[in-house]
């Protein structure tokens, strides 16, 4: 049974590994990762008002057939 505090496919070990990865990155590595992500096809980057973030996340989850994060 998955931990109740983590999304499907995620657990404490995965969170720890992801946190360690990003904590160990240099600023240059971080910038390169962001630049690479921005060049991916089929992805659009945009600013979303903070007050609407939860609604946007819920909409994306519904469109992808998943459950809302909140």
CHARMM-style PDB file with segment names, atoms N, HN, CA, C and O in Angstrom:
ATOM      1  N   UNK     1       0.850  -1.180   0.000  1.00  0.00      PROA
ATOM      2  CA  UNK     1       0.000   0.000   0.000  1.00  0.00      PROA
ATOM      3  C   UNK     1       0.893   1.239   0.000  1.00  0.00      PROA
ATOM      4  O   UNK     1       1.795   1.340   0.831  1.00  0.00      PROA
ATOM      5  N   UNK     2       0.657   2.198  -0.931  1.00  0.00      PROA
ATOM      6  HN  UNK     2      -0.076   2.115  -1.606  1.00  0.00      PROA
ATOM      7  CA  UNK     2       1.509   3.387  -0.987  1.00  0.00      PROA
ATOM      8  C   UNK     2       1.314   4.286   0.231  1.00  0.00      PROA
ATOM      9  O   UNK     2       0.251   4.295   0.851  1.00  0.00      PROA
ATOM     10  N   UNK     3       2.356   5.037   0.560  1.00  0.00      PROA
ATOM     11  HN  UNK     3       3.220   5.030   0.056  1.00  0.00      PROA
ATOM     12  CA  UNK     3       2.247   6.001   1.664  1.00  0.00      PROA
ATOM     13  C   UNK     3       1.157   7.000   1.349  1.00  0.00      PROA
ATOM     14  O   UNK     3       1.045   7.458   0.212  1.00  0.00      PROA
ATOM     15  N   UNK     4       0.355   7.342   2.333  1.00  0.00      PROA
ATOM     16  HN  UNK     4       0.446   6.969   3.256  1.00  0.00      PROA
ATOM     17  CA  UNK     4      -0.751   8.274   2.129  1.00  0.00      PROA
ATOM     18  C   UNK     4      -0.270   9.687   1.833  1.00  0.00      PROA
ATOM     19  O   UNK     4      -1.002  10.470   1.227  1.00  0.00      PROA
ATOM     20  N   UNK     5       0.954  10.031   2.251  1.00  0.00      PROA
ATOM     21  HN  UNK     5       1.549   9.395   2.743  1.00  0.00      PROA
ATOM     22  CA  UNK     5       1.451  11.387   2.066  1.00  0.00      PROA
ATOM     23  C   UNK     5       2.135  11.643   0.737  1.00  0.00      PROA
ATOM     24  O   UNK     5       2.587  12.762   0.492  1.00  0.00      PROA
ATOM     25  N   UNK     6       2.226  10.637  -0.136  1.00  0.00      PROA
ATOM     26  HN  UNK     6       1.859   9.728   0.063  1.00  0.00      PROA
ATOM     27  CA  UNK     6       2.938  10.794  -1.411  1.00  0.00      PROA
ATOM     28  C   UNK     6       2.020  10.461  -2.577  1.00  0.00      PROA
ATOM     29  O   UNK     6       1.125   9.626  -2.449  1.00  0.00      PROA
ATOM     30  N   UNK     7       2.241  11.120  -3.726  1.00  0.00      PROA
ATOM     31  HN  UNK     7       2.968  11.799  -3.830  1.00  0.00      PROA
ATOM     32  CA  UNK     7       1.458  10.776  -4.918  1.00  0.00      PROA
ATOM     33  C   UNK     7       1.799   9.361  -5.382  1.00  0.00      PROA
ATOM     34  O   UNK     7       2.811   8.792  -4.975  1.00  0.00      PROA
ATOM     35  N   UNK     8       0.954   8.805  -6.229  1.00  0.00      PROA
ATOM     36  HN  UNK     8       0.131   9.267  -6.560  1.00  0.00      PROA
ATOM     37  CA  UNK     8       1.199   7.468  -6.782  1.00  0.00      PROA
ATOM     38  C   UNK     8       2.572   7.419  -7.436  1.00  0.00      PROA
ATOM     39  O   UNK     8       2.961   8.340  -8.154  1.00  0.00      PROA
ATOM     40  N   UNK     9       3.301   6.340  -7.182  1.00  0.00      PROA
ATOM     41  HN  UNK     9       2.985   5.591  -6.599  1.00  0.00      PROA
ATOM     42  CA  UNK     9       4.620   6.159  -7.771  1.00  0.00      PROA
ATOM     43  C   UNK     9       5.727   6.893  -7.040  1.00  0.00      PROA
ATOM     44  O   UNK     9       6.868   6.910  -7.502  1.00  0.00      PROA
ATOM     45  N   UNK    10       5.412   7.493  -5.920  1.00  0.00      PROA
ATOM     46  HN  UNK    10       4.485   7.480  -5.545  1.00  0.00      PROA
ATOM     47  CA  UNK    10       6.394   8.269  -5.176  1.00  0.00      PROA
ATOM     48  C   UNK    10       6.428   7.772  -3.733  1.00  0.00      PROA
ATOM     49  O   UNK    10       5.408   7.369  -3.174  1.00  0.00      PROA
ATOM     50  N   UNK    11       7.621   7.807  -3.143  1.00  0.00      PROA
ATOM     51  HN  UNK    11       8.450   8.134  -3.597  1.00  0.00      PROA
ATOM     52  CA  UNK    11       7.749   7.418  -1.746  1.00  0.00      PROA
ATOM     53  C   UNK    11       8.871   8.242  -1.118  1.00  0.00      PROA
ATOM     54  O   UNK    11       9.489   9.076  -1.781  1.00  0.00      PROA
ATOM     55  N   UNK    12       9.120   8.002   0.150  1.00  0.00      PROA
ATOM     56  HN  UNK    12       8.618   7.325   0.688  1.00  0.00      PROA
ATOM     57  CA  UNK    12      10.126   8.788   0.869  1.00  0.00      PROA
ATOM     58  C   UNK    12      11.511   8.697   0.220  1.00  0.00      PROA
ATOM     59  O   UNK    12      12.225   9.697   0.141  1.00  0.00      PROA
ATOM     60  N   UNK    13      11.888   7.505  -0.243  1.00  0.00      PROA
ATOM     61  HN  UNK    13      11.308   6.694  -0.179  1.00  0.00      PROA
ATOM     62  CA  UNK    13      13.201   7.341  -0.876  1.00  0.00      PROA
ATOM     63  C   UNK    13      13.314   8.162  -2.157  1.00  0.00      PROA
ATOM     64  O   UNK    13      14.336   8.803  -2.403  1.00  0.00      PROA
ATOM     65  N   UNK    14      12.265   8.138  -2.967  1.00  0.00      PROA
ATOM     66  HN  UNK    14      11.435   7.617  -2.767  1.00  0.00      PROA
ATOM     67  CA  UNK    14      12.284   8.920  -4.219  1.00  0.00      PROA
ATOM     68  C   UNK    14      12.387  10.414  -3.920  1.00  0.00      PROA
ATOM     69  O   UNK    14      13.149  11.128  -4.573  1.00  0.00      PROA
ATOM     70  N   UNK    15      11.628  10.885  -2.940  1.00  0.00      PROA
ATOM     71  HN  UNK    15      11.009  10.305  -2.410  1.00  0.00      PROA
ATOM     72  CA  UNK    15      11.684  12.297  -2.561  1.00  0.00      PROA
ATOM     73  C   UNK    15      13.101  12.655  -2.099  1.00  0.00      PROA
ATOM     74  O   UNK    15      13.627  13.711  -2.450  1.00  0.00      PROA
ATOM     75  N   UNK    16      13.709  11.771  -1.313  1.00  0.00      PROA
ATOM     76  HN  UNK    16      13.282  10.913  -1.027  1.00  0.00      PROA
ATOM     77  CA  UNK    16      15.068  12.008  -0.828  1.00  0.00      PROA
ATOM     78  C   UNK    16      16.057  12.094  -1.991  1.00  0.00      PROA
ATOM     79  O   UNK    16      16.913  12.978  -2.015  1.00  0.00      PROA
ATOM     80  N   UNK    17      15.939  11.174  -2.957  1.00  0.00      PROA
ATOM     81  HN  UNK    17      15.243  10.456  -2.937  1.00  0.00      PROA
ATOM     82  CA  UNK    17      16.855  11.173  -4.108  1.00  0.00      PROA
ATOM     83  C   UNK    17      16.691  12.436  -4.955  1.00  0.00      PROA
ATOM     84  O   UNK    17      17.678  13.036  -5.381  1.00  0.00      PROA
ATOM     85  N   UNK    18      15.448  12.831  -5.194  1.00  0.00      PROA
ATOM     86  HN  UNK    18      14.646  12.343  -4.848  1.00  0.00      PROA
ATOM     87  CA  UNK    18      15.193  14.041  -5.987  1.00  0.00      PROA
ATOM     88  C   UNK    18      15.735  15.265  -5.260  1.00  0.00      PROA
ATOM     89  O   UNK    18      16.359  16.132  -5.872  1.00  0.00      PROA
ATOM     90  N   UNK    19      15.495  15.331  -3.954  1.00  0.00      PROA
ATOM     91  HN  UNK    19      14.988  14.626  -3.458  1.00  0.00      PROA
ATOM     92  CA  UNK    19      15.992  16.455  -3.159  1.00  0.00      PROA
ATOM     93  C   UNK    19      17.514  16.513  -3.190  1.00  0.00      PROA
ATOM     94  O   UNK    19      18.093  17.586  -3.354  1.00  0.00      PROA
ATOM     95  N   UNK    20      18.157  15.371  -3.034  1.00  0.00      PROA
ATOM     96  HN  UNK    20      17.686  14.499  -2.901  1.00  0.00      PROA
ATOM     97  CA  UNK    20      19.628  15.328  -3.089  1.00  0.00      PROA
ATOM     98  C   UNK    20      20.143  15.780  -4.448  1.00  0.00      PROA
ATOM     99  O   UNK    20      21.133  16.507  -4.531  1.00  0.00      PROA
ATOM    100  N   UNK    21      19.470  15.348  -5.514  1.00  0.00      PROA
ATOM    101  HN  UNK    21      18.666  14.758  -5.447  1.00  0.00      PROA
ATOM    102  CA  UNK    21      19.880  15.742  -6.872  1.00  0.00      PROA
ATOM    103  C   UNK    21      19.876  17.263  -7.017  1.00  0.00      PROA
ATOM    104  O   UNK    21      20.859  17.861  -7.454  1.00  0.00      PROA
ATOM    105  N   UNK    22      18.757  17.874  -6.645  1.00  0.00      PROA
ATOM    106  HN  UNK    22      17.958  17.388  -6.290  1.00  0.00      PROA
ATOM    107  CA  UNK    22      18.655  19.318  -6.829  1.00  0.00      PROA
ATOM    108  C   UNK    22      19.501  20.101  -5.833  1.00  0.00      PROA
ATOM    109  O   UNK    22      20.010  21.169  -6.171  1.00  0.00      PROA
ATOM    110  N   UNK    23      19.661  19.600  -4.629  1.00  0.00      PROA
ATOM    111  HN  UNK    23      19.248  18.731  -4.355  1.00  0.00      PROA
ATOM    112  CA  UNK    23      20.528  20.273  -3.655  1.00  0.00      PROA
ATOM    113  C   UNK    23      21.987  20.254  -4.090  1.00  0.00      PROA
ATOM    114  O   UNK    23      22.743  21.165  -3.752  1.00  0.00      PROA
ATOM    115  N   UNK    24      22.394  19.225  -4.838  1.00  0.00      PROA
ATOM    116  HN  UNK    24      21.780  18.485  -5.112  1.00  0.00      PROA
ATOM    117  CA  UNK    24      23.795  19.088  -5.263  1.00  0.00      PROA
ATOM    118  C   UNK    24      24.100  19.857  -6.545  1.00  0.00      PROA
ATOM    119  O   UNK    24      25.269  20.000  -6.902  1.00  0.00      PROA
ATOM    120  N   UNK    25      23.091  20.353  -7.244  1.00  0.00      PROA
ATOM    121  HN  UNK    25      22.141  20.237  -6.954  1.00  0.00      PROA
ATOM    122  CA  UNK    25      23.312  21.059  -8.511  1.00  0.00      PROA
ATOM    123  C   UNK    25      23.988  22.400  -8.296  1.00  0.00      PROA
ATOM    124  O   UNK    25      23.713  23.114  -7.331  1.00  0.00      PROA
ATOM    125  N   UNK    26      24.881  22.722  -9.224  1.00  0.00      PROA
ATOM    126  HN  UNK    26      25.104  22.142 -10.007  1.00  0.00      PROA
ATOM    127  CA  UNK    26      25.455  24.068  -9.244  1.00  0.00      PROA
ATOM    128  C   UNK    26      24.451  24.983  -9.947  1.00  0.00      PROA
ATOM    129  O   UNK    26      23.502  24.513 -10.574  1.00  0.00      PROA
ATOM    130  N   UNK    27      24.669  26.274  -9.838  1.00  0.00      PROA
ATOM    131  HN  UNK    27      25.441  26.657  -9.329  1.00  0.00      PROA
ATOM    132  CA  UNK    27      23.784  27.223 -10.538  1.00  0.00      PROA
ATOM    133  C   UNK    27      23.856  27.009 -12.044  1.00  0.00      PROA
ATOM    134  O   UNK    27      22.842  27.114 -12.733  1.00  0.00      PROA
ATOM    135  N   UNK    28      25.046  26.708 -12.562  1.00  0.00      PROA
ATOM    136  HN  UNK    28      25.871  26.622 -12.003  1.00  0.00      PROA
ATOM    137  CA  UNK    28      25.190  26.467 -14.004  1.00  0.00      PROA
ATOM    138  C   UNK    28      24.422  25.223 -14.436  1.00  0.00      PROA
ATOM    139  O   UNK    28      23.787  25.220 -15.490  1.00  0.00      PROA
ATOM    140  N   UNK    29      24.478  24.155 -13.618  1.00  0.00      PROA
ATOM    141  HN  UNK    29      24.995  24.158 -12.761  1.00  0.00      PROA
ATOM    142  CA  UNK    29      23.737  22.935 -13.942  1.00  0.00      PROA
ATOM    143  C   UNK    29      22.232  23.188 -13.892  1.00  0.00      PROA
ATOM    144  O   UNK    29      21.479  22.685 -14.725  1.00  0.00      PROA
ATOM    145  N   UNK    30      21.813  23.962 -12.918  1.00  0.00      PROA
ATOM    146  HN  UNK    30      22.425  24.370 -12.241  1.00  0.00      PROA
ATOM    147  CA  UNK    30      20.396  24.303 -12.798  1.00  0.00      PROA
ATOM    148  C   UNK    30      19.933  25.091 -14.026  1.00  0.00      PROA
ATOM    149  O   UNK    30      18.880  24.801 -14.594  1.00  0.00      PROA
ATOM    150  N   UNK    31      20.713  26.073 -14.425  1.00  0.00      PROA
ATOM    151  HN  UNK    31      21.568  26.308 -13.963  1.00  0.00      PROA
ATOM    152  CA  UNK    31      20.361  26.886 -15.591  1.00  0.00      PROA
ATOM    153  C   UNK    31      20.319  26.025 -16.851  1.00  0.00      PROA
ATOM    154  O   UNK    31      19.426  26.192 -17.682  1.00  0.00      PROA
ATOM    155  N   UNK    32      21.268  25.113 -17.001  1.00  0.00      PROA
ATOM    156  HN  UNK    32      21.994  24.978 -16.326  1.00  0.00      PROA
ATOM    157  CA  UNK    32      21.296  24.241 -18.180  1.00  0.00      PROA
ATOM    158  C   UNK    32      20.066  23.335 -18.205  1.00  0.00      PROA
ATOM    159  O   UNK    32      19.494  23.104 -19.269  1.00  0.00      PROA
ATOM    160  N   UNK    33      19.658  22.825 -17.058  1.00  0.00      PROA
ATOM    161  HN  UNK    33      20.124  23.012 -16.193  1.00  0.00      PROA
ATOM    162  CA  UNK    33      18.475  21.959 -16.991  1.00  0.00      PROA
ATOM    163  C   UNK    33      17.223  22.748 -17.390  1.00  0.00      PROA
ATOM    164  O   UNK    33      16.372  22.239 -18.121  1.00  0.00      PROA
ATOM    165  N   UNK    34      17.116  23.968 -16.918  1.00  0.00      PROA
ATOM    166  HN  UNK    34      17.807  24.382 -16.325  1.00  0.00      PROA
ATOM    167  CA  UNK    34      15.963  24.812 -17.270  1.00  0.00      PROA
ATOM    168  C   UNK    34      15.971  25.117 -18.766  1.00  0.00      PROA
ATOM    169  O   UNK    34      14.931  25.036 -19.419  1.00  0.00      PROA
ATOM    170  N   UNK    35      17.129  25.465 -19.309  1.00  0.00      PROA
ATOM    171  HN  UNK    35      17.974  25.531 -18.778  1.00  0.00      PROA
ATOM    172  CA  UNK    35      17.229  25.753 -20.748  1.00  0.00      PROA
ATOM    173  C   UNK    35      16.855  24.533 -21.577  1.00  0.00      PROA
ATOM    174  O   UNK    35      16.141  24.657 -22.572  1.00  0.00      PROA
ATOM    175  N   UNK    36      17.331  23.357 -21.178  1.00  0.00      PROA
ATOM    176  HN  UNK    36      17.911  23.257 -20.370  1.00  0.00      PROA
ATOM    177  CA  UNK    36      16.982  22.126 -21.891  1.00  0.00      PROA
ATOM    178  C   UNK    36      15.478  21.884 -21.857  1.00  0.00      PROA
ATOM    179  O   UNK    36      14.881  21.511 -22.867  1.00  0.00      PROA
ATOM    180  N   UNK    37      14.873  22.094 -20.708  1.00  0.00      PROA
ATOM    181  HN  UNK    37      15.358  22.397 -19.887  1.00  0.00      PROA
ATOM    182  CA  UNK    37      13.432  21.880 -20.576  1.00  0.00      PROA
ATOM    183  C   UNK    37      12.650  22.841 -21.461  1.00  0.00      PROA
ATOM    184  O   UNK    37      11.618  22.474 -22.023  1.00  0.00      PROA
ATOM    185  N   UNK    38      13.132  24.053 -21.583  1.00  0.00      PROA
ATOM    186  HN  UNK    38      13.971  24.351 -21.127  1.00  0.00      PROA
ATOM    187  CA  UNK    38      12.426  25.063 -22.376  1.00  0.00      PROA
ATOM    188  C   UNK    38      12.490  24.760 -23.870  1.00  0.00      PROA
ATOM    189  O   UNK    38      11.684  25.283 -24.638  1.00  0.00      PROA
ATOM    190  N   UNK    39      13.427  23.930 -24.287  1.00  0.00      PROA
ATOM    191  HN  UNK    39      14.082  23.504 -23.663  1.00  0.00      PROA
ATOM    192  CA  UNK    39      13.580  23.590 -25.700  1.00  0.00      PROA
ATOM    193  C   UNK    39      12.804  22.341 -26.104  1.00  0.00      PROA
ATOM    194  O   UNK    39      12.815  21.965 -27.275  1.00  0.00      PROA
ATOM    195  N   UNK    40      12.131  21.694 -25.156  1.00  0.00      PROA
ATOM    196  HN  UNK    40      12.122  22.000 -24.204  1.00  0.00      PROA
ATOM    197  CA  UNK    40      11.382  20.474 -25.450  1.00  0.00      PROA
ATOM    198  C   UNK    40      10.176  20.789 -26.339  1.00  0.00      PROA
ATOM    199  O   UNK    40       9.472  21.776 -26.122  1.00  0.00      PROA
ATOM    200  N   UNK    41       9.953  19.944 -27.331  1.00  0.00      PROA
ATOM    201  HN  UNK    41      10.524  19.143 -27.508  1.00  0.00      PROA
ATOM    202  CA  UNK    41       8.792  20.116 -28.199  1.00  0.00      PROA
ATOM    203  C   UNK    41       7.527  19.703 -27.464  1.00  0.00      PROA
ATOM    204  O   UNK    41       7.547  18.779 -26.650  1.00  0.00      PROA
ATOM    205  N   UNK    42       6.431  20.385 -27.751  1.00  0.00      PROA
ATOM    206  HN  UNK    42       6.414  21.135 -28.412  1.00  0.00      PROA
ATOM    207  CA  UNK    42       5.152  20.033 -27.162  1.00  0.00      PROA
ATOM    208  C   UNK    42       4.932  20.580 -25.765  1.00  0.00      PROA
ATOM    209  O   UNK    42       3.956  20.224 -25.104  1.00  0.00      PROA
ATOM    210  N   UNK    43       5.828  21.439 -25.309  1.00  0.00      PROA
ATOM    211  HN  UNK    43       6.621  21.728 -25.846  1.00  0.00      PROA
ATOM    212  CA  UNK    43       5.719  22.034 -23.980  1.00  0.00      PROA
ATOM    213  C   UNK    43       5.627  23.550 -24.136  1.00  0.00      PROA
ATOM    214  O   UNK    43       6.392  24.146 -24.895  1.00  0.00      PROA
ATOM    215  N   UNK    44       4.700  24.167 -23.425  1.00  0.00      PROA
ATOM    216  HN  UNK    44       4.078  23.683 -22.808  1.00  0.00      PROA
ATOM    217  CA  UNK    44       4.564  25.616 -23.428  1.00  0.00      PROA
ATOM    218  C   UNK    44       4.780  26.122 -22.015  1.00  0.00      PROA
ATOM    219  O   UNK    44       4.182  25.608 -21.069  1.00  0.00      PROA
ATOM    220  N   UNK    45       5.627  27.123 -21.867  1.00  0.00      PROA
ATOM    221  HN  UNK    45       6.112  27.541 -22.635  1.00  0.00      PROA
ATOM    222  CA  UNK    45       5.878  27.745 -20.568  1.00  0.00      PROA
ATOM    223  C   UNK    45       5.070  29.028 -20.490  1.00  0.00      PROA
ATOM    224  O   UNK    45       5.031  29.805 -21.444  1.00  0.00      PROA
ATOM    225  N   UNK    46       4.427  29.249 -19.354  1.00  0.00      PROA
ATOM    226  HN  UNK    46       4.458  28.618 -18.579  1.00  0.00      PROA
ATOM    227  CA  UNK    46       3.676  30.488 -19.185  1.00  0.00      PROA
ATOM    228  C   UNK    46       3.593  30.842 -17.706  1.00  0.00      PROA
ATOM    229  O   UNK    46       3.751  29.986 -16.836  1.00  0.00      PROA
ATOM    230  N   UNK    47       3.346  32.100 -17.445  1.00  0.00      PROA
ATOM    231  HN  UNK    47       3.217  32.796 -18.152  1.00  0.00      PROA
ATOM    232  CA  UNK    47       3.130  32.557 -16.077  1.00  0.00      PROA
ATOM    233  C   UNK    47       1.662  32.362 -15.741  1.00  0.00      PROA
ATOM    234  O   UNK    47       0.782  32.649 -16.553  1.00  0.00      PROA
ATOM    235  N   UNK    48       1.409  31.872 -14.538  1.00  0.00      PROA
ATOM    236  HN  UNK    48       2.124  31.638 -13.878  1.00  0.00      PROA
ATOM    237  CA  UNK    48       0.045  31.652 -14.058  1.00  0.00      PROA
ATOM    238  C   UNK    48      -0.088  32.409 -12.745  1.00  0.00      PROA
ATOM    239  O   UNK    48       0.753  32.254 -11.860  1.00  0.00      PROA
ATOM    240  N   UNK    49      -1.131  33.227 -12.601  1.00  0.00      PROA
ATOM    241  HN  UNK    49      -1.814  33.353 -13.321  1.00  0.00      PROA
ATOM    242  CA  UNK    49      -1.325  33.902 -11.321  1.00  0.00      PROA
ATOM    243  C   UNK    49      -1.371  32.881 -10.181  1.00  0.00      PROA
ATOM    244  O   UNK    49      -2.034  31.851 -10.299  1.00  0.00      PROA
ATOM    245  N   UNK    50      -0.687  33.156  -9.108  1.00  0.00      PROA
ATOM    246  HN  UNK    50      -0.148  33.993  -9.012  1.00  0.00      PROA
ATOM    247  CA  UNK    50      -0.589  32.241  -7.974  1.00  0.00      PROA
ATOM    248  C   UNK    50      -1.960  31.770  -7.503  1.00  0.00      PROA
ATOM    249  O   UNK    50      -2.132  30.602  -7.156  1.00  0.00      PROA
ATOM    250  N   UNK    51      -2.914  32.656  -7.490  1.00  0.00      PROA
ATOM    251  HN  UNK    51      -2.775  33.605  -7.772  1.00  0.00      PROA
ATOM    252  CA  UNK    51      -4.254  32.304  -7.018  1.00  0.00      PROA
ATOM    253  C   UNK    51      -4.917  31.241  -7.897  1.00  0.00      PROA
ATOM    254  O   UNK    51      -5.869  30.594  -7.460  1.00  0.00      PROA
ATOM    255  N   UNK    52      -4.433  31.049  -9.125  1.00  0.00      PROA
ATOM    256  HN  UNK    52      -3.660  31.575  -9.480  1.00  0.00      PROA
ATOM    257  CA  UNK    52      -5.048  30.089 -10.046  1.00  0.00      PROA
ATOM    258  C   UNK    52      -4.265  28.787 -10.182  1.00  0.00      PROA
ATOM    259  O   UNK    52      -4.707  27.885 -10.895  1.00  0.00      PROA
ATOM    260  N   UNK    53      -3.126  28.664  -9.526  1.00  0.00      PROA
ATOM    261  HN  UNK    53      -2.767  29.396  -8.947  1.00  0.00      PROA
ATOM    262  CA  UNK    53      -2.264  27.488  -9.687  1.00  0.00      PROA
ATOM    263  C   UNK    53      -3.007  26.199  -9.359  1.00  0.00      PROA
ATOM    264  O   UNK    53      -2.937  25.245 -10.134  1.00  0.00      PROA
ATOM    265  N   UNK    54      -3.712  26.141  -8.242  1.00  0.00      PROA
ATOM    266  HN  UNK    54      -3.769  26.916  -7.613  1.00  0.00      PROA
ATOM    267  CA  UNK    54      -4.430  24.916  -7.882  1.00  0.00      PROA
ATOM    268  C   UNK    54      -5.485  24.554  -8.926  1.00  0.00      PROA
ATOM    269  O   UNK    54      -5.664  23.377  -9.239  1.00  0.00      PROA
ATOM    270  N   UNK    55      -6.178  25.546  -9.464  1.00  0.00      PROA
ATOM    271  HN  UNK    55      -6.032  26.502  -9.210  1.00  0.00      PROA
ATOM    272  CA  UNK    55      -7.185  25.275 -10.491  1.00  0.00      PROA
ATOM    273  C   UNK    55      -6.538  24.757 -11.770  1.00  0.00      PROA
ATOM    274  O   UNK    55      -7.073  23.854 -12.413  1.00  0.00      PROA
ATOM    275  N   UNK    56      -5.394  25.319 -12.142  1.00  0.00      PROA
ATOM    276  HN  UNK    56      -4.959  26.052 -11.619  1.00  0.00      PROA
ATOM    277  CA  UNK    56      -4.686  24.872 -13.342  1.00  0.00      PROA
ATOM    278  C   UNK    56      -4.192  23.440 -13.141  1.00  0.00      PROA
ATOM    279  O   UNK    56      -4.324  22.612 -14.042  1.00  0.00      PROA
ATOM    280  N   UNK    57      -3.626  23.137 -11.971  1.00  0.00      PROA
ATOM    281  HN  UNK    57      -3.520  23.810 -11.239  1.00  0.00      PROA
ATOM    282  CA  UNK    57      -3.169  21.770 -11.684  1.00  0.00      PROA
ATOM    283  C   UNK    57      -4.333  20.785 -11.763  1.00  0.00      PROA
ATOM    284  O   UNK    57      -4.199  19.708 -12.345  1.00  0.00      PROA
ATOM    285  N   UNK    58      -5.459  21.149 -11.186  1.00  0.00      PROA
ATOM    286  HN  UNK    58      -5.568  22.023 -10.714  1.00  0.00      PROA
ATOM    287  CA  UNK    58      -6.632  20.269 -11.216  1.00  0.00      PROA
ATOM    288  C   UNK    58      -7.107  20.042 -12.643  1.00  0.00      PROA
ATOM    289  O   UNK    58      -7.462  18.923 -13.012  1.00  0.00      PROA
ATOM    290  N   UNK    59      -7.114  21.084 -13.435  1.00  0.00      PROA
ATOM    291  HN  UNK    59      -6.826  21.994 -13.136  1.00  0.00      PROA
ATOM    292  CA  UNK    59      -7.534  20.969 -14.831  1.00  0.00      PROA
ATOM    293  C   UNK    59      -6.602  20.032 -15.594  1.00  0.00      PROA
ATOM    294  O   UNK    59      -7.064  19.161 -16.330  1.00  0.00      PROA
ATOM    295  N   UNK    60      -5.299  20.206 -15.423  1.00  0.00      PROA
ATOM    296  HN  UNK    60      -4.923  20.914 -14.825  1.00  0.00      PROA
ATOM    297  CA  UNK    60      -4.332  19.353 -16.111  1.00  0.00      PROA
ATOM    298  C   UNK    60      -4.510  17.899 -15.678  1.00  0.00      PROA
ATOM    299  O   UNK    60      -4.481  16.995 -16.513  1.00  0.00      PROA
ATOM    300  N   UNK    61      -4.691  17.671 -14.386  1.00  0.00      PROA
ATOM    301  HN  UNK    61      -4.714  18.404 -13.708  1.00  0.00      PROA
ATOM    302  CA  UNK    61      -4.887  16.306 -13.887  1.00  0.00      PROA
ATOM    303  C   UNK    61      -6.130  15.672 -14.509  1.00  0.00      PROA
ATOM    304  O   UNK    61      -6.101  14.509 -14.909  1.00  0.00      PROA
ATOM    305  N   UNK    62      -7.220  16.433 -14.589  1.00  0.00      PROA
ATOM    306  HN  UNK    62      -7.244  17.379 -14.264  1.00  0.00      PROA
ATOM    307  CA  UNK    62      -8.448  15.911 -15.199  1.00  0.00      PROA
ATOM    308  C   UNK    62      -8.217  15.586 -16.673  1.00  0.00      PROA
ATOM    309  O   UNK    62      -8.648  14.539 -17.157  1.00  0.00      PROA
ATOM    310  N   UNK    63      -7.545  16.474 -17.377  1.00  0.00      PROA
ATOM    311  HN  UNK    63      -7.195  17.325 -16.985  1.00  0.00      PROA
ATOM    312  CA  UNK    63      -7.296  16.261 -18.804  1.00  0.00      PROA
ATOM    313  C   UNK    63      -6.399  15.055 -19.050  1.00  0.00      PROA
ATOM    314  O   UNK    63      -6.519  14.394 -20.082  1.00  0.00      PROA
ATOM    315  N   UNK    64      -5.506  14.764 -18.115  1.00  0.00      PROA
ATOM    316  HN  UNK    64      -5.409  15.301 -17.277  1.00  0.00      PROA
ATOM    317  CA  UNK    64      -4.595  13.627 -18.250  1.00  0.00      PROA
ATOM    318  C   UNK    64      -5.195  12.356 -17.650  1.00  0.00      PROA
ATOM    319  O   UNK    64      -4.561  11.301 -17.666  1.00  0.00      PROA
ATOM    320  N   UNK    65      -6.404  12.457 -17.126  1.00  0.00      PROA
ATOM    321  HN  UNK    65      -6.918  13.314 -17.113  1.00  0.00      PROA
ATOM    322  CA  UNK    65      -7.085  11.298 -16.585  1.00  0.00      PROA
ATOM    323  C   UNK    65      -6.664  10.927 -15.182  1.00  0.00      PROA
ATOM    324  O   UNK    65      -6.982   9.836 -14.709  1.00  0.00      PROA
ATOM    325  N   UNK    66      -5.953  11.818 -14.505  1.00  0.00      PROA
ATOM    326  HN  UNK    66      -5.694  12.705 -14.889  1.00  0.00      PROA
ATOM    327  CA  UNK    66      -5.531  11.542 -13.131  1.00  0.00      PROA
ATOM    328  C   UNK    66      -6.389  12.260 -12.134  1.00  0.00      PROA
ATOM    329  O   UNK    66      -7.312  12.990 -12.493  1.00  0.00      PROA
ATOM    330  N   UNK    67      -6.081  12.051 -10.890  1.00  0.00      PROA
ATOM    331  HN  UNK    67      -5.331  11.458 -10.597  1.00  0.00      PROA
ATOM    332  CA  UNK    67      -6.800  12.729  -9.816  1.00  0.00      PROA
ATOM    333  C   UNK    67      -6.180  14.093  -9.570  1.00  0.00      PROA
ATOM    334  O   UNK    67      -5.001  14.305  -9.852  1.00  0.00      PROA
ATOM    335  N   UNK    68      -6.950  14.992  -9.057  1.00  0.00      PROA
ATOM    336  HN  UNK    68      -7.908  14.819  -8.828  1.00  0.00      PROA
ATOM    337  CA  UNK    68      -6.471  16.325  -8.704  1.00  0.00      PROA
ATOM    338  C   UNK    68      -5.458  16.222  -7.583  1.00  0.00      PROA
ATOM    339  O   UNK    68      -5.557  15.348  -6.722  1.00  0.00      PROA
ATOM    340  N   UNK    69      -4.467  17.132  -7.598  1.00  0.00      PROA
ATOM    341  HN  UNK    69      -4.387  17.842  -8.298  1.00  0.00      PROA
ATOM    342  CA  UNK    69      -3.471  17.139  -6.535  1.00  0.00      PROA
ATOM    343  C   UNK    69      -4.022  17.736  -5.260  1.00  0.00      PROA
ATOM    344  O   UNK    69      -3.405  17.564  -4.209  1.00  0.00      PROA
ATOM    345  N   UNK    70      -5.129  18.417  -5.291  1.00  0.00      PROA
ATOM    346  HN  UNK    70      -5.630  18.557  -6.145  1.00  0.00      PROA
ATOM    347  CA  UNK    70      -5.736  19.022  -4.093  1.00  0.00      PROA
ATOM    348  C   UNK    70      -7.207  18.765  -4.101  1.00  0.00      PROA
ATOM    349  OT1 UNK    70      -7.912  19.187  -3.185  1.00  0.00      PROA
TER     350      UNK     70
END
